[in-house]
């Protein structure tokens, strides 16, 4: 999977068949399918920075409508617990790849990926 940038979908590779992105919208789910993704993990809590942020329910509905697997694993930006890291590692094992993971900027999803795959 090659990093790409277009109007709404920007992502970068962090590992085999796993990419991270900043906040995604429901509309970006169709683009994720076109880019070849099969699964999406949302690490951003709803309304983290206000009501203008799309809800995970809206993103999930859009993802499922285009055939993507979708999981909501909200984590704080400053700290990811051992339980959250283990849950993320399980999602990496279980979900069809390639996987697109997102949060506000992509940084917490990258840290979560690195912690879940460190061994």
MODELLER restraints for C-alpha pairs under 7 A, 6 or more apart:
rsr = mdl.restraints
at = mdl.atoms
rsr.add(forms.Gaussian(group=physical.xy_distance, feature=features.Distance(at['CA:1:A'], at['CA:17:A']), mean=6.45, stdev=0.5))
rsr.add(forms.Gaussian(group=physical.xy_distance, feature=features.Distance(at['CA:3:A'], at['CA:11:A']), mean=5.71, stdev=0.5))
rsr.add(forms.Gaussian(group=physical.xy_distance, feature=features.Distance(at['CA:3:A'], at['CA:12:A']), mean=4.73, stdev=0.5))
rsr.add(forms.Gaussian(group=physical.xy_distance, feature=features.Distance(at['CA:3:A'], at['CA:13:A']), mean=6.22, stdev=0.5))
rsr.add(forms.Gaussian(group=physical.xy_distance, feature=features.Distance(at['CA:4:A'], at['CA:10:A']), mean=5.94, stdev=0.5))
rsr.add(forms.Gaussian(group=physical.xy_distance, feature=features.Distance(at['CA:4:A'], at['CA:11:A']), mean=6.17, stdev=0.5))
rsr.add(forms.Gaussian(group=physical.xy_distance, feature=features.Distance(at['CA:5:A'], at['CA:11:A']), mean=6.96, stdev=0.5))
rsr.add(forms.Gaussian(group=physical.xy_distance, feature=features.Distance(at['CA:8:A'], at['CA:28:A']), mean=6.16, stdev=0.5))
rsr.add(forms.Gaussian(group=physical.xy_distance, feature=features.Distance(at['CA:9:A'], at['CA:28:A']), mean=6.01, stdev=0.5))
rsr.add(forms.Gaussian(group=physical.xy_distance, feature=features.Distance(at['CA:9:A'], at['CA:31:A']), mean=6.73, stdev=0.5))
rsr.add(forms.Gaussian(group=physical.xy_distance, feature=features.Distance(at['CA:10:A'], at['CA:21:A']), mean=5.92, stdev=0.5))
rsr.add(forms.Gaussian(group=physical.xy_distance, feature=features.Distance(at['CA:11:A'], at['CA:19:A']), mean=6.11, stdev=0.5))
rsr.add(forms.Gaussian(group=physical.xy_distance, feature=features.Distance(at['CA:11:A'], at['CA:20:A']), mean=5.40, stdev=0.5))
rsr.add(forms.Gaussian(group=physical.xy_distance, feature=features.Distance(at['CA:11:A'], at['CA:21:A']), mean=4.40, stdev=0.5))
rsr.add(forms.Gaussian(group=physical.xy_distance, feature=features.Distance(at['CA:12:A'], at['CA:19:A']), mean=5.20, stdev=0.5))
rsr.add(forms.Gaussian(group=physical.xy_distance, feature=features.Distance(at['CA:12:A'], at['CA:20:A']), mean=5.56, stdev=0.5))
rsr.add(forms.Gaussian(group=physical.xy_distance, feature=features.Distance(at['CA:12:A'], at['CA:21:A']), mean=6.67, stdev=0.5))
rsr.add(forms.Gaussian(group=physical.xy_distance, feature=features.Distance(at['CA:13:A'], at['CA:19:A']), mean=4.15, stdev=0.5))
rsr.add(forms.Gaussian(group=physical.xy_distance, feature=features.Distance(at['CA:13:A'], at['CA:20:A']), mean=6.45, stdev=0.5))
rsr.add(forms.Gaussian(group=physical.xy_distance, feature=features.Distance(at['CA:14:A'], at['CA:20:A']), mean=6.83, stdev=0.5))
rsr.add(forms.Gaussian(group=physical.xy_distance, feature=features.Distance(at['CA:14:A'], at['CA:110:A']), mean=6.95, stdev=0.5))
rsr.add(forms.Gaussian(group=physical.xy_distance, feature=features.Distance(at['CA:17:A'], at['CA:97:A']), mean=5.89, stdev=0.5))
rsr.add(forms.Gaussian(group=physical.xy_distance, feature=features.Distance(at['CA:17:A'], at['CA:98:A']), mean=4.38, stdev=0.5))
rsr.add(forms.Gaussian(group=physical.xy_distance, feature=features.Distance(at['CA:17:A'], at['CA:99:A']), mean=6.19, stdev=0.5))
rsr.add(forms.Gaussian(group=physical.xy_distance, feature=features.Distance(at['CA:18:A'], at['CA:98:A']), mean=5.73, stdev=0.5))
rsr.add(forms.Gaussian(group=physical.xy_distance, feature=features.Distance(at['CA:18:A'], at['CA:99:A']), mean=4.84, stdev=0.5))
rsr.add(forms.Gaussian(group=physical.xy_distance, feature=features.Distance(at['CA:18:A'], at['CA:100:A']), mean=6.00, stdev=0.5))
rsr.add(forms.Gaussian(group=physical.xy_distance, feature=features.Distance(at['CA:19:A'], at['CA:99:A']), mean=6.37, stdev=0.5))
rsr.add(forms.Gaussian(group=physical.xy_distance, feature=features.Distance(at['CA:19:A'], at['CA:100:A']), mean=4.98, stdev=0.5))
rsr.add(forms.Gaussian(group=physical.xy_distance, feature=features.Distance(at['CA:19:A'], at['CA:101:A']), mean=6.16, stdev=0.5))
rsr.add(forms.Gaussian(group=physical.xy_distance, feature=features.Distance(at['CA:20:A'], at['CA:100:A']), mean=5.71, stdev=0.5))
rsr.add(forms.Gaussian(group=physical.xy_distance, feature=features.Distance(at['CA:20:A'], at['CA:101:A']), mean=4.70, stdev=0.5))
rsr.add(forms.Gaussian(group=physical.xy_distance, feature=features.Distance(at['CA:20:A'], at['CA:102:A']), mean=5.44, stdev=0.5))
rsr.add(forms.Gaussian(group=physical.xy_distance, feature=features.Distance(at['CA:20:A'], at['CA:106:A']), mean=5.59, stdev=0.5))
rsr.add(forms.Gaussian(group=physical.xy_distance, feature=features.Distance(at['CA:20:A'], at['CA:109:A']), mean=6.49, stdev=0.5))
rsr.add(forms.Gaussian(group=physical.xy_distance, feature=features.Distance(at['CA:20:A'], at['CA:110:A']), mean=6.59, stdev=0.5))
rsr.add(forms.Gaussian(group=physical.xy_distance, feature=features.Distance(at['CA:21:A'], at['CA:101:A']), mean=6.24, stdev=0.5))
rsr.add(forms.Gaussian(group=physical.xy_distance, feature=features.Distance(at['CA:21:A'], at['CA:102:A']), mean=4.73, stdev=0.5))
rsr.add(forms.Gaussian(group=physical.xy_distance, feature=features.Distance(at['CA:21:A'], at['CA:103:A']), mean=6.91, stdev=0.5))
rsr.add(forms.Gaussian(group=physical.xy_distance, feature=features.Distance(at['CA:21:A'], at['CA:105:A']), mean=6.81, stdev=0.5))
rsr.add(forms.Gaussian(group=physical.xy_distance, feature=features.Distance(at['CA:21:A'], at['CA:106:A']), mean=4.92, stdev=0.5))
rsr.add(forms.Gaussian(group=physical.xy_distance, feature=features.Distance(at['CA:22:A'], at['CA:102:A']), mean=5.50, stdev=0.5))
rsr.add(forms.Gaussian(group=physical.xy_distance, feature=features.Distance(at['CA:22:A'], at['CA:103:A']), mean=5.47, stdev=0.5))
rsr.add(forms.Gaussian(group=physical.xy_distance, feature=features.Distance(at['CA:22:A'], at['CA:104:A']), mean=5.06, stdev=0.5))
rsr.add(forms.Gaussian(group=physical.xy_distance, feature=features.Distance(at['CA:22:A'], at['CA:105:A']), mean=4.08, stdev=0.5))
rsr.add(forms.Gaussian(group=physical.xy_distance, feature=features.Distance(at['CA:22:A'], at['CA:106:A']), mean=4.64, stdev=0.5))
rsr.add(forms.Gaussian(group=physical.xy_distance, feature=features.Distance(at['CA:23:A'], at['CA:102:A']), mean=5.99, stdev=0.5))
rsr.add(forms.Gaussian(group=physical.xy_distance, feature=features.Distance(at['CA:23:A'], at['CA:103:A']), mean=5.29, stdev=0.5))
rsr.add(forms.Gaussian(group=physical.xy_distance, feature=features.Distance(at['CA:23:A'], at['CA:104:A']), mean=4.69, stdev=0.5))
rsr.add(forms.Gaussian(group=physical.xy_distance, feature=features.Distance(at['CA:23:A'], at['CA:105:A']), mean=6.39, stdev=0.5))
rsr.add(forms.Gaussian(group=physical.xy_distance, feature=features.Distance(at['CA:24:A'], at['CA:102:A']), mean=6.94, stdev=0.5))
rsr.add(forms.Gaussian(group=physical.xy_distance, feature=features.Distance(at['CA:25:A'], at['CA:54:A']), mean=6.34, stdev=0.5))
rsr.add(forms.Gaussian(group=physical.xy_distance, feature=features.Distance(at['CA:25:A'], at['CA:59:A']), mean=6.39, stdev=0.5))
rsr.add(forms.Gaussian(group=physical.xy_distance, feature=features.Distance(at['CA:26:A'], at['CA:58:A']), mean=6.20, stdev=0.5))
rsr.add(forms.Gaussian(group=physical.xy_distance, feature=features.Distance(at['CA:26:A'], at['CA:59:A']), mean=4.41, stdev=0.5))
rsr.add(forms.Gaussian(group=physical.xy_distance, feature=features.Distance(at['CA:26:A'], at['CA:62:A']), mean=5.31, stdev=0.5))
rsr.add(forms.Gaussian(group=physical.xy_distance, feature=features.Distance(at['CA:29:A'], at['CA:62:A']), mean=6.18, stdev=0.5))
rsr.add(forms.Gaussian(group=physical.xy_distance, feature=features.Distance(at['CA:29:A'], at['CA:63:A']), mean=5.22, stdev=0.5))
rsr.add(forms.Gaussian(group=physical.xy_distance, feature=features.Distance(at['CA:30:A'], at['CA:66:A']), mean=6.18, stdev=0.5))
rsr.add(forms.Gaussian(group=physical.xy_distance, feature=features.Distance(at['CA:37:A'], at['CA:97:A']), mean=6.80, stdev=0.5))
rsr.add(forms.Gaussian(group=physical.xy_distance, feature=features.Distance(at['CA:37:A'], at['CA:98:A']), mean=4.91, stdev=0.5))
rsr.add(forms.Gaussian(group=physical.xy_distance, feature=features.Distance(at['CA:37:A'], at['CA:99:A']), mean=5.77, stdev=0.5))
rsr.add(forms.Gaussian(group=physical.xy_distance, feature=features.Distance(at['CA:37:A'], at['CA:100:A']), mean=6.50, stdev=0.5))
rsr.add(forms.Gaussian(group=physical.xy_distance, feature=features.Distance(at['CA:38:A'], at['CA:68:A']), mean=5.23, stdev=0.5))
rsr.add(forms.Gaussian(group=physical.xy_distance, feature=features.Distance(at['CA:38:A'], at['CA:69:A']), mean=6.34, stdev=0.5))
rsr.add(forms.Gaussian(group=physical.xy_distance, feature=features.Distance(at['CA:38:A'], at['CA:96:A']), mean=5.86, stdev=0.5))
rsr.add(forms.Gaussian(group=physical.xy_distance, feature=features.Distance(at['CA:38:A'], at['CA:97:A']), mean=5.67, stdev=0.5))
rsr.add(forms.Gaussian(group=physical.xy_distance, feature=features.Distance(at['CA:38:A'], at['CA:98:A']), mean=5.62, stdev=0.5))
rsr.add(forms.Gaussian(group=physical.xy_distance, feature=features.Distance(at['CA:38:A'], at['CA:99:A']), mean=6.15, stdev=0.5))
rsr.add(forms.Gaussian(group=physical.xy_distance, feature=features.Distance(at['CA:39:A'], at['CA:68:A']), mean=5.19, stdev=0.5))
rsr.add(forms.Gaussian(group=physical.xy_distance, feature=features.Distance(at['CA:39:A'], at['CA:69:A']), mean=4.45, stdev=0.5))
rsr.add(forms.Gaussian(group=physical.xy_distance, feature=features.Distance(at['CA:39:A'], at['CA:70:A']), mean=5.77, stdev=0.5))
rsr.add(forms.Gaussian(group=physical.xy_distance, feature=features.Distance(at['CA:39:A'], at['CA:95:A']), mean=6.46, stdev=0.5))
rsr.add(forms.Gaussian(group=physical.xy_distance, feature=features.Distance(at['CA:39:A'], at['CA:96:A']), mean=6.06, stdev=0.5))
rsr.add(forms.Gaussian(group=physical.xy_distance, feature=features.Distance(at['CA:39:A'], at['CA:97:A']), mean=6.44, stdev=0.5))
rsr.add(forms.Gaussian(group=physical.xy_distance, feature=features.Distance(at['CA:39:A'], at['CA:98:A']), mean=6.59, stdev=0.5))
rsr.add(forms.Gaussian(group=physical.xy_distance, feature=features.Distance(at['CA:39:A'], at['CA:99:A']), mean=4.73, stdev=0.5))
rsr.add(forms.Gaussian(group=physical.xy_distance, feature=features.Distance(at['CA:39:A'], at['CA:100:A']), mean=6.21, stdev=0.5))
rsr.add(forms.Gaussian(group=physical.xy_distance, feature=features.Distance(at['CA:40:A'], at['CA:68:A']), mean=6.90, stdev=0.5))
rsr.add(forms.Gaussian(group=physical.xy_distance, feature=features.Distance(at['CA:40:A'], at['CA:69:A']), mean=6.19, stdev=0.5))
rsr.add(forms.Gaussian(group=physical.xy_distance, feature=features.Distance(at['CA:40:A'], at['CA:70:A']), mean=4.87, stdev=0.5))
rsr.add(forms.Gaussian(group=physical.xy_distance, feature=features.Distance(at['CA:40:A'], at['CA:71:A']), mean=6.44, stdev=0.5))
rsr.add(forms.Gaussian(group=physical.xy_distance, feature=features.Distance(at['CA:40:A'], at['CA:99:A']), mean=5.69, stdev=0.5))
rsr.add(forms.Gaussian(group=physical.xy_distance, feature=features.Distance(at['CA:40:A'], at['CA:100:A']), mean=4.77, stdev=0.5))
rsr.add(forms.Gaussian(group=physical.xy_distance, feature=features.Distance(at['CA:40:A'], at['CA:101:A']), mean=5.65, stdev=0.5))
rsr.add(forms.Gaussian(group=physical.xy_distance, feature=features.Distance(at['CA:41:A'], at['CA:70:A']), mean=5.87, stdev=0.5))
rsr.add(forms.Gaussian(group=physical.xy_distance, feature=features.Distance(at['CA:41:A'], at['CA:71:A']), mean=4.86, stdev=0.5))
rsr.add(forms.Gaussian(group=physical.xy_distance, feature=features.Distance(at['CA:41:A'], at['CA:72:A']), mean=5.90, stdev=0.5))
rsr.add(forms.Gaussian(group=physical.xy_distance, feature=features.Distance(at['CA:41:A'], at['CA:73:A']), mean=6.90, stdev=0.5))
rsr.add(forms.Gaussian(group=physical.xy_distance, feature=features.Distance(at['CA:41:A'], at['CA:100:A']), mean=6.35, stdev=0.5))
rsr.add(forms.Gaussian(group=physical.xy_distance, feature=features.Distance(at['CA:41:A'], at['CA:101:A']), mean=4.63, stdev=0.5))
rsr.add(forms.Gaussian(group=physical.xy_distance, feature=features.Distance(at['CA:41:A'], at['CA:102:A']), mean=6.44, stdev=0.5))
rsr.add(forms.Gaussian(group=physical.xy_distance, feature=features.Distance(at['CA:42:A'], at['CA:71:A']), mean=6.31, stdev=0.5))
rsr.add(forms.Gaussian(group=physical.xy_distance, feature=features.Distance(at['CA:42:A'], at['CA:72:A']), mean=4.89, stdev=0.5))
rsr.add(forms.Gaussian(group=physical.xy_distance, feature=features.Distance(at['CA:42:A'], at['CA:73:A']), mean=5.92, stdev=0.5))
rsr.add(forms.Gaussian(group=physical.xy_distance, feature=features.Distance(at['CA:42:A'], at['CA:74:A']), mean=6.67, stdev=0.5))
rsr.add(forms.Gaussian(group=physical.xy_distance, feature=features.Distance(at['CA:42:A'], at['CA:101:A']), mean=6.00, stdev=0.5))
rsr.add(forms.Gaussian(group=physical.xy_distance, feature=features.Distance(at['CA:42:A'], at['CA:102:A']), mean=5.27, stdev=0.5))
rsr.add(forms.Gaussian(group=physical.xy_distance, feature=features.Distance(at['CA:42:A'], at['CA:103:A']), mean=6.32, stdev=0.5))
rsr.add(forms.Gaussian(group=physical.xy_distance, feature=features.Distance(at['CA:43:A'], at['CA:72:A']), mean=6.40, stdev=0.5))
rsr.add(forms.Gaussian(group=physical.xy_distance, feature=features.Distance(at['CA:43:A'], at['CA:73:A']), mean=4.98, stdev=0.5))
rsr.add(forms.Gaussian(group=physical.xy_distance, feature=features.Distance(at['CA:43:A'], at['CA:74:A']), mean=4.25, stdev=0.5))
rsr.add(forms.Gaussian(group=physical.xy_distance, feature=features.Distance(at['CA:43:A'], at['CA:75:A']), mean=5.65, stdev=0.5))
rsr.add(forms.Gaussian(group=physical.xy_distance, feature=features.Distance(at['CA:43:A'], at['CA:102:A']), mean=5.90, stdev=0.5))
rsr.add(forms.Gaussian(group=physical.xy_distance, feature=features.Distance(at['CA:43:A'], at['CA:103:A']), mean=5.08, stdev=0.5))
rsr.add(forms.Gaussian(group=physical.xy_distance, feature=features.Distance(at['CA:43:A'], at['CA:109:A']), mean=6.53, stdev=0.5))
rsr.add(forms.Gaussian(group=physical.xy_distance, feature=features.Distance(at['CA:44:A'], at['CA:74:A']), mean=4.89, stdev=0.5))
rsr.add(forms.Gaussian(group=physical.xy_distance, feature=features.Distance(at['CA:44:A'], at['CA:75:A']), mean=6.30, stdev=0.5))
rsr.add(forms.Gaussian(group=physical.xy_distance, feature=features.Distance(at['CA:44:A'], at['CA:103:A']), mean=4.62, stdev=0.5))
rsr.add(forms.Gaussian(group=physical.xy_distance, feature=features.Distance(at['CA:44:A'], at['CA:104:A']), mean=6.44, stdev=0.5))
rsr.add(forms.Gaussian(group=physical.xy_distance, feature=features.Distance(at['CA:45:A'], at['CA:74:A']), mean=4.68, stdev=0.5))
rsr.add(forms.Gaussian(group=physical.xy_distance, feature=features.Distance(at['CA:45:A'], at['CA:75:A']), mean=6.55, stdev=0.5))
rsr.add(forms.Gaussian(group=physical.xy_distance, feature=features.Distance(at['CA:46:A'], at['CA:55:A']), mean=5.43, stdev=0.5))
rsr.add(forms.Gaussian(group=physical.xy_distance, feature=features.Distance(at['CA:46:A'], at['CA:56:A']), mean=6.40, stdev=0.5))
rsr.add(forms.Gaussian(group=physical.xy_distance, feature=features.Distance(at['CA:47:A'], at['CA:53:A']), mean=5.82, stdev=0.5))
rsr.add(forms.Gaussian(group=physical.xy_distance, feature=features.Distance(at['CA:56:A'], at['CA:72:A']), mean=6.93, stdev=0.5))
rsr.add(forms.Gaussian(group=physical.xy_distance, feature=features.Distance(at['CA:60:A'], at['CA:70:A']), mean=6.01, stdev=0.5))
rsr.add(forms.Gaussian(group=physical.xy_distance, feature=features.Distance(at['CA:63:A'], at['CA:69:A']), mean=6.99, stdev=0.5))
rsr.add(forms.Gaussian(group=physical.xy_distance, feature=features.Distance(at['CA:63:A'], at['CA:70:A']), mean=6.47, stdev=0.5))
rsr.add(forms.Gaussian(group=physical.xy_distance, feature=features.Distance(at['CA:64:A'], at['CA:70:A']), mean=6.99, stdev=0.5))
rsr.add(forms.Gaussian(group=physical.xy_distance, feature=features.Distance(at['CA:77:A'], at['CA:108:A']), mean=5.67, stdev=0.5))
rsr.add(forms.Gaussian(group=physical.xy_distance, feature=features.Distance(at['CA:80:A'], at['CA:112:A']), mean=6.99, stdev=0.5))
rsr.add(forms.Gaussian(group=physical.xy_distance, feature=features.Distance(at['CA:85:A'], at['CA:112:A']), mean=6.20, stdev=0.5))
rsr.add(forms.Gaussian(group=physical.xy_distance, feature=features.Distance(at['CA:85:A'], at['CA:115:A']), mean=6.55, stdev=0.5))
rsr.add(forms.Gaussian(group=physical.xy_distance, feature=features.Distance(at['CA:85:A'], at['CA:116:A']), mean=5.36, stdev=0.5))
rsr.add(forms.Gaussian(group=physical.xy_distance, feature=features.Distance(at['CA:86:A'], at['CA:116:A']), mean=6.52, stdev=0.5))
rsr.add(forms.Gaussian(group=physical.xy_distance, feature=features.Distance(at['CA:88:A'], at['CA:116:A']), mean=6.54, stdev=0.5))
rsr.add(forms.Gaussian(group=physical.xy_distance, feature=features.Distance(at['CA:89:A'], at['CA:116:A']), mean=4.98, stdev=0.5))
rsr.add(forms.Gaussian(group=physical.xy_distance, feature=features.Distance(at['CA:89:A'], at['CA:117:A']), mean=6.97, stdev=0.5))
rsr.add(forms.Gaussian(group=physical.xy_distance, feature=features.Distance(at['CA:101:A'], at['CA:109:A']), mean=6.39, stdev=0.5))
rsr.add(forms.Gaussian(group=physical.xy_distance, feature=features.Distance(at['CA:102:A'], at['CA:109:A']), mean=6.03, stdev=0.5))
rsr.add(forms.Gaussian(group=physical.xy_distance, feature=features.Distance(at['CA:103:A'], at['CA:109:A']), mean=6.13, stdev=0.5))
